C-alpha cells in the first residue's frame, strides 16, 4: 500500500530533493555526507495508502506527551547512534539498525541515516542540511494525536516539537496523497480551527534544516488487528503498539552530539 508522498512532499524545496512533511510545499531538498555509524539501517518515508478514515479524522485536541515514553527495553539497554558528521545523536532499541549514509551523499555535508526494525522494515529517516520551503495552497481536516516539545534542538529560541498527526477525512479525502498520517519533528505551530496545511515535518538545524520521522505506512508500521480498519484509524491504533512507543522515544531522544 504505497502512494506518492504528497503531504509530506507537498513541499517546494531548493537543492537536492528528499522526503519530508509539512504545510503545503514542494519536495524537500537535502545534502548529506557519508556517515560514521554506531548502528546500520534503512529509511522510512512511505506515503500512506488510500483509505477512507473515520470520524476520528476531524480536528481534535492534541495530547501533550511526557518526555519519557513507554518502551520494552530499559534506557540502559538501548544503544546510541551518532551521525557521521558528529553533529547529532539519538538512542534506539538494540535490535534496530541504522544505515548511514542511507543513500547518495550530495556535496555540502550533512547526515542521512535510515532506521529499520529487527525485521528490516524502515521506521524513520534522519536527514540534515536540507533546503526547504513551502506554500500552503490548500487545507485539509486534521488531527494531532500527540505532541511534545524538544528543547534540546532549539535554535535561536525556536523550539521544535515531535508530533504524530493526520490530514484528510472520509468525506473530503482530498488529492491522491490524502488521507495521510506522519510522525516526526517540526517547527510548525499546532494547527487551529477545522483544517490545516499539508504535513510539514522539518525543523531548523544549521546550516539549513533537517527531518527525522516518517509517514505511517501499514506495510512498514505493522498494527496487529487493524487490517480491516480505515487508514487513519489504523494510524491511531498504531500508537498503542510498543513499536510506536519506541519510535517516539527514539525520535524524541535526538540531540546535539557530545
MARSEVEX-840044 format. One line per field, with one value per residue: x, y, z of N, C-alpha, C in turn; residue in one letter. Coordinates in Angstrom, 1 decimal. Atoms other than C-alpha are relative to their C-alpha. Layout:
<atoms>
n.east (X|...)
n.north (Y|...)
n.up (Z|...)
ca.east (X|...)
ca.north (Y|...)
ca.up (Z|...)
c.east (X|...)
c.north (Y|...)
c.up (Z|...)
type (A|...)
</atoms>
This chain:
<atoms>
n.east (0.8|-0.9|0.6|-0.9|0.0|0.5|0.1|-1.4|-0.6|0.6|-1.0|-0.8|-1.3|-1.1|-1.2|0.2|1.3|0.1|1.4|0.3|1.4|0.2|1.1|-0.1|-1.3|-0.5|-0.8|-1.1|-1.3|-0.9|-1.4|-0.5|-1.3|-0.1|0.2|-0.7|1.1|-0.2|1.0|0.4|1.4|0.6|0.9|1.4|0.8|1.0|1.2|1.1|0.8|1.4|1.0|0.8|-0.1|1.3|0.3|-1.1|-0.8|0.2|-0.9|0.2|-1.0|-1.3|-0.4|-1.4|-0.7|-1.1|-1.3|-0.4|1.0|-0.1|-0.8|-0.3|-1.4|-0.3|-0.9|-1.3|-0.1|0.0|-1.3|0.0|-0.5|-0.5|-0.2|-1.3|-0.6|-0.2|0.8|1.2|0.0|1.3|0.0|0.9|0.0|-1.2|0.3|0.2|-1.2|-0.1|-0.9|-0.5|1.1|1.1|0.1|-1.0|-0.3|-0.3|-1.1|0.5|0.0|1.3|0.2|1.1|0.1|1.3|0.1|0.9|0.2|-0.7|0.5|-0.5|1.0|-0.4|0.9|-0.2|-1.2|-0.6|-0.8|-0.3|-0.5|1.0|0.6|1.5|0.9|1.4|1.1|1.3|0.9|1.3|0.1|0.7|0.3|-1.3|0.0|-1.3|0.1|-0.8|-1.0|-1.0|-1.1|-1.4|-0.9|-1.4|-0.3|0.4|-0.9|0.4|1.3|1.0|0.0|0.8|0.8|0.3|1.5|0.6|1.2|0.7|0.7|1.0|1.0|0.8|0.9|-0.8|-1.4|-1.0|-0.6|-0.5|-0.8|0.7|-0.5|-1.4|-0.3|-1.4|-0.6|-1.3|-0.3|0.4|0.0|1.3|0.8|1.2|1.1|1.2|1.1|0.5|-0.9|-1.4|-0.8|-0.6|-1.0|-1.4|-0.8|-1.3|-0.4|-1.2|-1.2|-1.1|0.1|1.3|1.1|-0.2|1.2|-0.2|1.3|0.5|1.4|0.6|0.3|0.4|-0.9|-1.2|0.4|1.0|0.9|0.8|1.4|0.6|0.0|1.2|0.4|-0.4|-1.4|-0.3|0.3|-1.2|-1.1|0.3|-0.2|-1.4|-0.5|0.0|-0.9|-1.3|-0.9|0.2|-0.6|-1.5|-0.3|0.1|-1.1|-1.2|0.0|-0.1|-1.3|-0.9|-0.7|-1.3|-0.9|-1.1)
n.north (-1.2|-1.1|-1.1|-1.1|-0.8|-1.2|-1.0|-0.2|-0.7|-1.1|-1.0|-0.5|-0.1|-0.4|0.8|1.4|0.3|1.1|0.0|-0.7|-0.3|-1.3|-0.8|0.1|-0.4|0.9|1.0|-0.4|0.2|0.3|0.3|0.8|0.5|1.3|-0.1|1.0|0.4|0.8|1.0|-0.1|0.2|-0.6|-1.1|0.2|-1.2|0.5|-0.8|0.8|0.5|-0.6|0.7|-1.1|0.0|-0.1|-1.3|-0.5|-0.8|-1.4|-0.6|0.4|-0.6|0.7|0.5|-0.3|1.2|-0.2|0.3|1.4|0.9|1.4|0.8|1.3|0.0|-1.1|-1.0|0.5|1.0|-0.6|-0.4|-1.4|-0.1|-1.4|-0.2|0.0|-1.3|-0.3|-1.1|0.4|1.3|0.5|1.3|0.9|1.4|0.8|0.9|-0.8|-0.3|-1.3|0.0|-1.3|-0.7|0.8|-0.2|-0.8|-1.2|-1.2|-0.9|-0.9|0.6|0.4|1.4|0.7|1.2|0.7|0.9|1.1|0.9|1.2|0.7|-0.7|-1.0|-1.4|-0.7|-1.4|-0.5|-1.2|-0.7|-1.4|-0.9|0.0|-1.3|0.2|-1.2|0.5|-1.0|0.7|-0.3|0.6|0.5|1.3|0.3|0.5|0.5|0.1|1.1|-0.4|-1.0|-0.1|-0.9|0.5|-1.2|0.3|-0.4|-1.4|-0.9|-1.4|-0.1|0.7|1.4|0.9|1.0|1.2|0.1|1.1|-0.7|0.5|-0.9|0.6|0.8|0.9|-0.8|-0.9|0.6|-0.9|0.7|1.4|0.3|-0.1|-0.4|0.2|-0.1|0.0|-0.4|-0.5|-1.2|-1.2|-1.3|-0.6|0.0|0.9|-0.7|-0.4|0.0|1.3|0.5|-0.3|0.2|1.4|0.3|-0.5|0.4|-0.4|-0.9|-0.8|0.5|-0.6|-1.4|-0.2|0.7|1.5|0.8|1.3|0.5|0.8|0.2|1.3|0.9|1.3|1.1|0.0|-0.2|1.1|-0.3|1.2|-0.1|-1.2|0.2|-0.3|-1.4|-1.0|-0.4|-0.8|0.7|0.9|-0.8|-0.3|1.3|0.2|-0.7|0.9|1.0|-0.2|-0.5|-1.4|-0.6|0.0|-0.9|-1.3|-0.2|-0.2|-1.3|-1.1|0.1|-0.7|-1.1|-0.3|1.1|-0.6)
n.up (0.0|0.0|0.7|0.2|-1.2|0.4|-1.0|-0.5|1.1|0.7|-0.3|1.1|-0.6|0.9|-0.2|0.3|-0.6|-0.9|-0.5|-1.3|-0.1|-0.4|0.6|1.5|0.5|1.1|-0.6|-0.7|0.5|-1.0|0.4|-1.1|0.2|-0.4|-1.4|-0.8|-0.9|-1.2|0.3|1.4|0.3|1.2|-0.3|0.1|0.4|0.9|0.0|-0.4|1.0|0.0|-0.8|-0.5|-1.4|-0.8|-0.6|-0.7|0.9|-0.1|-1.0|-1.4|-0.9|-0.1|-1.3|-0.2|-0.4|-0.9|0.7|0.0|0.6|-0.4|0.9|-0.6|-0.5|-0.9|0.7|0.0|1.0|1.4|0.5|0.5|1.3|0.3|1.5|0.4|-0.1|-1.5|-0.5|-0.7|-0.6|-0.5|-0.5|0.6|-0.6|0.4|1.2|1.1|0.7|0.6|1.2|0.1|0.8|0.4|1.4|0.6|-0.9|0.8|-0.6|-1.0|-1.3|-0.6|-0.4|0.6|-0.7|0.0|-1.1|0.2|-1.2|0.1|1.2|1.2|0.5|-0.3|-0.9|-0.1|0.7|-0.5|1.1|-0.3|1.1|1.0|0.3|0.1|0.2|0.2|0.1|-0.3|1.0|-0.3|-1.3|-0.2|-1.4|-0.6|-1.4|-0.6|-1.0|-1.1|0.3|-1.1|0.3|0.0|-0.2|0.3|1.4|0.2|0.7|0.0|-0.7|0.7|-0.5|0.8|-0.8|0.6|0.2|0.8|0.5|1.2|0.9|0.8|-0.7|0.8|0.9|0.9|-0.1|0.7|1.2|-0.1|-1.1|-1.3|-1.4|-0.4|-1.5|-0.1|-1.3|0.3|-0.7|0.8|-0.7|0.4|-1.1|0.1|0.7|-0.8|0.9|0.5|1.0|-0.1|1.2|0.1|-1.0|0.3|-1.1|0.1|-1.1|0.2|-0.5|0.9|0.4|0.6|-0.7|-0.2|-0.3|-0.7|-0.1|1.1|0.1|-0.4|1.1|-0.6|0.4|-0.9|-1.4|-0.2|-1.1|-0.2|-0.2|0.6|1.4|0.6|-0.4|0.9|-0.1|-1.1|-1.2|-0.2|-0.6|-1.4|-0.7|-0.1|-1.1|-1.1|0.1|-0.6|1.1|0.2|-1.3|0.1|1.0|-0.6|-1.0|0.8|0.6|-1.0|-0.6|0.8|-0.7|0.5|-0.5|-0.9)
ca.east (0.0|2.3|1.4|3.0|4.2|2.1|1.5|5.0|6.3|3.9|7.0|8.8|12.5|15.6|18.6|18.6|15.1|14.4|11.2|9.6|6.3|4.8|2.4|1.8|5.1|7.1|9.6|12.4|16.0|18.9|22.6|24.1|27.6|28.9|28.1|30.0|27.6|27.1|24.5|23.3|19.7|17.4|14.8|11.1|9.2|6.5|3.4|0.1|-2.3|-5.8|-8.4|-11.3|-10.8|-13.5|-14.9|-11.6|-10.2|-11.6|-9.7|-9.1|-7.2|-3.5|-2.3|0.9|3.4|5.7|9.4|9.7|7.8|6.9|9.2|10.0|13.8|15.2|17.2|20.4|19.7|19.4|22.3|23.3|23.8|25.9|25.8|28.9|29.4|29.4|26.6|23.6|22.9|19.8|19.0|17.4|16.4|19.4|17.6|17.1|19.6|20.9|22.3|24.4|24.8|21.5|22.0|23.9|25.6|25.5|28.2|27.8|27.9|25.1|23.7|21.4|20.5|17.7|16.4|14.9|13.4|14.6|12.5|14.3|11.2|12.0|10.6|12.2|14.7|17.1|18.4|20.2|21.5|18.2|16.9|13.1|10.3|6.5|3.4|0.0|-2.2|-5.0|-6.1|-7.5|-9.3|-6.6|-5.9|-2.9|-2.6|0.1|2.8|6.0|8.4|12.1|14.1|17.4|17.1|16.1|17.7|17.5|14.6|12.7|11.8|10.7|8.2|7.6|4.1|2.0|-0.7|-3.1|-4.7|-7.9|-11.1|-13.7|-15.9|-13.2|-10.1|-8.5|-6.0|-4.3|-2.0|-4.6|-5.6|-2.1|-0.6|3.0|5.2|8.3|9.8|8.5|8.8|5.3|2.9|-0.1|-3.0|-6.1|-9.6|-11.1|-8.4|-4.7|-2.0|-0.3|2.1|5.5|7.9|11.1|13.0|15.8|19.2|22.4|23.2|19.6|17.0|16.6|14.0|13.6|10.4|8.2|4.8|2.6|2.6|0.7|3.2|6.1|4.3|2.6|-0.5|-1.9|-5.7|-6.2|-6.1|-9.8|-9.9|-9.7|-6.1|-6.4|-7.9|-5.0|-2.6|-4.4|-4.3|-0.6|0.0|-0.8|1.9|5.3|7.0|5.4|6.3|9.9|9.8|8.6|11.2|13.9|12.9|12.5|15.9|17.5|20.1|23.3|26.1|28.8)
ca.north (0.0|2.7|6.1|9.2|11.2|14.2|15.9|15.2|16.2|18.9|20.9|23.1|22.6|24.1|21.9|18.1|16.7|14.4|13.2|15.1|16.5|19.9|22.8|22.8|22.7|21.0|18.2|18.6|19.1|17.7|17.5|14.7|13.3|9.9|8.8|7.1|5.0|3.3|1.1|0.4|0.9|1.9|4.6|5.0|7.7|5.6|7.6|6.4|4.3|5.5|4.6|6.4|7.4|7.6|10.3|10.5|12.4|15.7|18.2|17.0|18.2|17.3|15.2|16.5|13.7|13.5|13.3|9.7|7.2|3.7|1.1|-2.6|-2.0|0.0|3.1|1.3|-1.4|1.0|1.9|5.4|6.3|9.4|10.7|10.5|14.3|14.1|16.7|14.7|11.6|9.5|6.4|3.3|-0.3|-2.8|-4.9|-2.0|-0.9|2.3|2.7|5.8|7.0|5.8|6.9|9.1|11.9|15.3|17.9|20.1|17.7|16.7|13.3|10.8|7.9|5.3|3.3|-0.2|-2.6|-6.1|-7.4|-4.9|-2.6|1.1|3.2|6.6|8.7|11.3|13.9|17.2|20.1|20.3|23.4|23.6|25.9|25.6|27.5|26.5|26.2|24.0|22.9|19.6|18.3|17.3|15.5|15.8|12.5|13.8|16.5|17.0|19.9|19.2|22.0|20.2|21.1|24.7|27.3|31.0|30.5|28.4|25.1|22.3|19.6|16.0|15.3|12.4|14.0|13.3|15.1|14.3|12.5|10.1|12.8|15.0|12.9|15.5|14.5|11.2|11.6|12.1|10.9|11.0|10.4|11.0|11.3|13.4|16.7|20.1|23.8|24.4|25.5|23.3|24.0|25.8|25.7|22.8|22.5|22.6|22.9|19.7|18.0|19.6|17.8|19.8|21.7|24.3|22.8|24.6|25.4|24.9|22.4|18.7|16.0|12.9|10.9|9.0|8.6|6.0|3.1|-0.1|-2.2|-1.0|0.1|-3.2|-2.7|-6.1|-6.4|-3.2|-4.7|-4.1|-0.5|2.6|4.0|6.8|4.5|2.1|5.0|5.9|2.2|2.1|4.5|1.6|-0.6|-1.0|-0.3|3.1|3.9|3.0|5.1|8.1|7.6|7.3|10.4|12.5|11.4|13.3|15.8|17.6|15.0|15.5)
ca.up (0.0|-1.2|-2.5|-3.9|-1.0|-1.3|2.0|3.3|-0.1|-0.8|-0.3|-2.7|-1.8|-3.1|-3.6|-3.5|-3.0|-0.1|1.6|4.5|5.7|6.0|5.3|1.6|-0.1|-2.8|-2.2|0.3|-0.6|1.2|1.1|3.1|3.7|4.4|7.8|10.6|12.5|15.7|14.1|10.5|9.0|6.1|5.8|6.2|4.3|2.7|1.8|3.1|1.1|0.1|2.6|3.9|7.5|10.2|12.4|14.2|11.2|12.0|14.1|17.6|20.6|20.8|23.6|25.2|25.7|28.6|27.6|28.7|26.5|27.4|25.9|26.4|26.8|29.7|28.8|29.8|27.3|24.3|22.1|20.9|17.3|16.3|12.7|10.7|10.7|14.6|14.9|16.2|18.3|19.2|21.1|19.7|20.7|20.5|17.8|15.5|12.9|11.3|7.8|7.5|4.8|3.7|0.1|-2.3|-0.4|-2.2|-1.7|1.3|4.1|6.5|7.6|6.0|8.3|8.0|10.8|10.5|13.0|13.6|10.6|8.3|7.9|7.6|10.5|10.3|8.3|9.7|7.2|7.7|5.5|3.6|1.8|2.3|1.5|1.4|0.4|1.8|-1.2|0.3|3.7|5.0|8.1|10.6|13.9|16.2|18.1|20.3|20.6|22.6|22.7|22.1|23.7|23.1|19.4|19.9|17.6|18.3|20.7|18.2|19.9|17.6|18.7|18.0|16.6|15.2|13.0|10.2|7.2|5.4|6.3|4.9|3.4|1.8|1.3|-1.0|-3.7|-4.2|-1.3|1.4|3.9|5.4|8.8|9.8|12.9|13.1|14.3|13.1|13.9|12.5|15.2|16.1|13.7|14.9|13.5|11.5|8.8|8.4|5.7|4.5|6.9|7.0|9.3|9.1|11.8|11.9|12.1|10.9|8.3|6.9|8.0|9.0|9.3|11.5|11.0|8.5|7.1|8.7|6.3|7.3|5.3|7.5|10.7|11.4|13.6|14.8|14.5|12.4|8.9|8.3|9.7|7.6|7.1|9.7|12.3|11.7|12.4|15.6|16.7|16.0|18.8|21.2|20.0|21.7|18.3|18.0|21.7|20.9|17.7|19.7|22.4|19.7|17.8|20.9|22.1|19.2|20.5|19.6|19.9|22.6)
c.east (0.9|-0.7|1.0|0.0|-0.4|-0.1|1.4|0.7|-0.8|0.8|0.7|1.4|1.0|1.2|-0.3|-1.2|0.1|-1.4|-0.1|-1.5|-0.2|-1.1|0.3|1.4|0.4|1.0|1.3|1.3|1.0|1.4|0.5|1.4|0.0|-0.1|0.8|-1.0|0.3|-1.0|-0.4|-1.5|-0.5|-1.1|-1.5|-0.7|-1.1|-1.2|-1.1|-0.9|-1.4|-0.9|-0.8|0.0|-1.4|-0.1|1.2|0.9|-0.1|0.9|-0.2|1.1|1.3|0.3|1.5|0.6|1.1|1.3|0.3|-1.2|0.1|0.8|0.3|1.4|0.2|1.0|1.4|0.3|0.1|1.4|-0.2|0.6|0.5|0.2|1.4|0.7|0.2|-0.9|-1.2|0.1|-1.4|0.2|-1.0|0.1|1.2|-0.3|-0.2|1.3|0.0|0.9|0.4|1.3|-1.0|-0.2|1.1|0.2|0.4|1.1|-0.7|-0.1|-1.4|0.0|-1.2|0.0|-1.4|-0.1|-1.0|-0.2|0.7|-0.4|0.5|-1.0|0.4|-1.0|0.2|1.3|0.5|0.8|0.3|0.5|-1.0|-0.5|-1.5|-0.7|-1.4|-1.0|-1.3|-1.0|-1.4|0.1|-0.9|-0.4|1.2|-0.3|1.4|-0.2|0.7|1.1|0.9|1.1|1.4|1.0|1.5|0.4|-0.4|1.1|-0.6|-1.4|-1.1|0.1|-0.9|-0.8|-0.1|-1.5|-0.3|-1.3|-0.5|-0.6|-1.0|-1.1|-0.8|-0.8|0.7|1.4|1.0|0.6|0.5|0.8|-0.6|-1.1|1.5|0.2|1.5|0.5|1.4|0.1|-0.3|0.1|-1.3|-0.9|-1.2|-1.1|-1.1|-1.2|-0.3|0.9|1.4|0.8|0.6|1.1|1.4|0.9|1.5|0.3|1.3|1.2|1.1|0.6|-1.4|-1.1|0.2|-1.4|0.3|-1.4|-0.4|-1.5|-0.4|-0.3|-0.3|0.9|1.3|-0.4|-1.1|-0.9|-1.0|-1.5|-0.7|-0.2|-1.3|-0.5|0.5|1.4|0.2|-0.3|1.1|1.1|-0.3|0.3|1.5|0.7|0.1|1.0|1.4|1.0|-0.2|0.6|1.5|0.4|0.0|1.1|1.3|0.1|0.2|1.3|1.1|0.6|1.3|1.0|1.1|-0.5)
c.north (1.2|1.1|1.1|0.8|1.4|1.1|0.2|0.8|1.0|1.2|0.5|0.2|0.5|-0.8|-1.5|-0.5|-1.2|0.0|0.6|0.3|1.5|0.8|0.0|0.4|-1.0|-0.9|0.6|-0.2|-0.3|-0.2|-0.9|-0.7|-1.5|-0.1|-1.1|-0.5|-0.8|-1.1|0.2|0.0|0.7|1.1|-0.3|1.3|-0.4|0.9|-0.9|-0.4|0.7|-0.8|1.0|-0.1|0.2|1.4|0.6|0.9|1.5|0.6|-0.4|0.6|-0.8|-0.4|0.4|-1.2|0.4|-0.5|-1.5|-0.9|-1.4|-0.8|-1.3|0.0|1.1|0.9|-0.6|-1.0|0.5|0.3|1.4|0.0|1.5|0.1|0.2|1.4|0.4|1.1|-0.5|-1.5|-0.3|-1.4|-0.9|-1.4|-0.8|-0.8|0.8|0.4|1.4|-0.1|1.5|0.0|-0.9|0.1|0.9|1.3|1.2|0.8|0.9|-0.5|-0.3|-1.4|-0.5|-1.4|-0.6|-1.1|-1.1|-0.8|-1.3|-0.9|0.7|1.0|1.4|0.7|1.5|0.4|1.3|0.7|1.4|0.7|-0.1|1.4|-0.3|1.3|-0.5|1.2|-0.8|0.3|-0.6|-0.6|-1.2|-0.2|-0.7|-0.5|0.0|-1.1|0.4|1.0|0.1|1.0|-0.7|1.1|-0.3|0.4|1.4|0.8|1.4|0.1|-0.8|-1.5|-0.9|-1.0|-1.3|-0.1|-1.2|0.6|-0.6|1.2|-0.8|-0.7|-0.8|0.8|0.9|-0.4|0.9|-0.8|-1.4|-0.3|0.3|-1.1|-0.4|0.0|-0.1|0.4|0.5|1.3|1.2|1.3|0.7|0.0|-0.9|0.7|0.4|-0.1|-1.5|-0.6|0.5|-0.2|-1.4|-0.2|0.4|-0.3|0.3|0.9|0.6|-0.7|0.5|-1.0|0.3|-0.6|-1.5|-0.6|-1.3|-0.6|-0.9|0.1|-1.3|-0.8|-1.4|-1.2|0.0|0.1|-1.0|0.3|-1.2|0.3|1.2|-0.1|0.5|1.5|1.0|0.5|0.9|-0.6|-0.9|0.9|0.3|-1.3|-0.3|0.6|-0.9|-1.1|0.4|0.6|1.5|0.7|0.1|1.0|1.5|0.3|0.2|1.4|1.1|0.0|0.8|1.3|0.3|-1.1|0.7|0.6)
c.up (0.0|-0.8|-0.2|1.3|-0.3|1.1|0.6|-1.1|-0.7|0.2|-1.2|0.6|-1.0|0.3|-0.4|0.6|0.9|0.6|1.4|0.1|0.3|-0.6|-1.5|-0.5|-1.1|0.6|0.6|-0.7|1.0|-0.5|1.2|-0.3|0.4|1.5|0.8|1.0|1.2|-0.1|-1.4|-0.2|-1.3|0.4|-0.1|-0.3|-0.9|0.2|0.3|-1.2|0.0|0.9|0.6|1.5|0.7|0.6|0.7|-0.8|0.2|1.1|1.4|0.8|0.0|1.4|0.2|0.6|1.0|-0.7|0.1|-0.5|0.5|-1.0|0.7|0.6|1.0|-0.7|-0.1|-1.1|-1.5|-0.4|-0.6|-1.4|-0.2|-1.5|-0.3|0.1|1.5|0.5|0.9|0.5|0.4|0.5|-0.7|0.6|-0.6|-1.2|-1.2|-0.7|-0.7|-1.2|-0.3|-0.7|-0.6|-1.5|-0.6|0.8|-0.9|0.6|1.0|1.3|0.5|0.4|-0.7|0.6|0.0|1.0|-0.3|1.3|-0.2|-1.2|-1.2|-0.6|0.4|0.9|0.1|-0.8|0.7|-1.1|0.4|-1.3|-1.2|-0.2|-0.2|-0.2|-0.2|-0.1|0.2|-1.0|0.3|1.4|0.1|1.4|0.6|1.4|0.4|1.1|1.3|-0.4|1.2|-0.4|0.2|0.1|-0.3|-1.4|-0.3|-0.7|0.1|0.7|-0.6|0.4|-0.8|0.9|-0.8|-0.1|-0.9|-0.4|-1.3|-0.8|-0.8|0.8|-1.0|-1.0|-1.0|0.0|-0.7|-1.1|0.3|1.3|1.4|0.0|0.2|1.5|0.0|1.4|-0.3|0.8|-0.9|0.8|-0.3|1.3|-0.2|-0.8|0.9|-1.0|-0.4|-1.1|0.2|-1.3|0.0|1.0|-0.5|1.2|-0.3|1.2|-0.3|0.6|-0.9|-0.9|-0.6|0.8|0.1|0.2|0.7|0.2|-1.2|-0.1|0.6|-1.2|0.6|-0.4|0.8|1.5|0.3|1.3|0.1|0.2|-0.7|-1.5|-0.7|0.3|-1.1|0.3|1.3|1.3|0.3|0.6|1.4|0.9|0.2|1.2|1.3|0.0|0.6|-1.1|-0.1|1.3|-0.1|-1.1|0.6|0.9|-0.8|-0.6|1.0|0.8|-0.8|0.7|-0.7|0.6|0.9|1.2)
type (X|X|X|X|X|X|X|X|X|X|X|X|X|X|X|X|X|X|X|X|X|X|X|X|X|X|X|X|X|X|X|X|X|X|X|X|X|X|X|X|X|X|X|X|X|X|X|X|X|X|X|X|X|X|X|X|X|X|X|X|X|X|X|X|X|X|X|X|X|X|X|X|X|X|X|X|X|X|X|X|X|X|X|X|X|X|X|X|X|X|X|X|X|X|X|X|X|X|X|X|X|X|X|X|X|X|X|X|X|X|X|X|X|X|X|X|X|X|X|X|X|X|X|X|X|X|X|X|X|X|X|X|X|X|X|X|X|X|X|X|X|X|X|X|X|X|X|X|X|X|X|X|X|X|X|X|X|X|X|X|X|X|X|X|X|X|X|X|X|X|X|X|X|X|X|X|X|X|X|X|X|X|X|X|X|X|X|X|X|X|X|X|X|X|X|X|X|X|X|X|X|X|X|X|X|X|X|X|X|X|X|X|X|X|X|X|X|X|X|X|X|X|X|X|X|X|X|X|X|X|X|X|X|X|X|X|X|X|X|X|X|X|X|X|X|X|X|X|X|X|X|X|X|X|X|X|X|X)
</atoms>
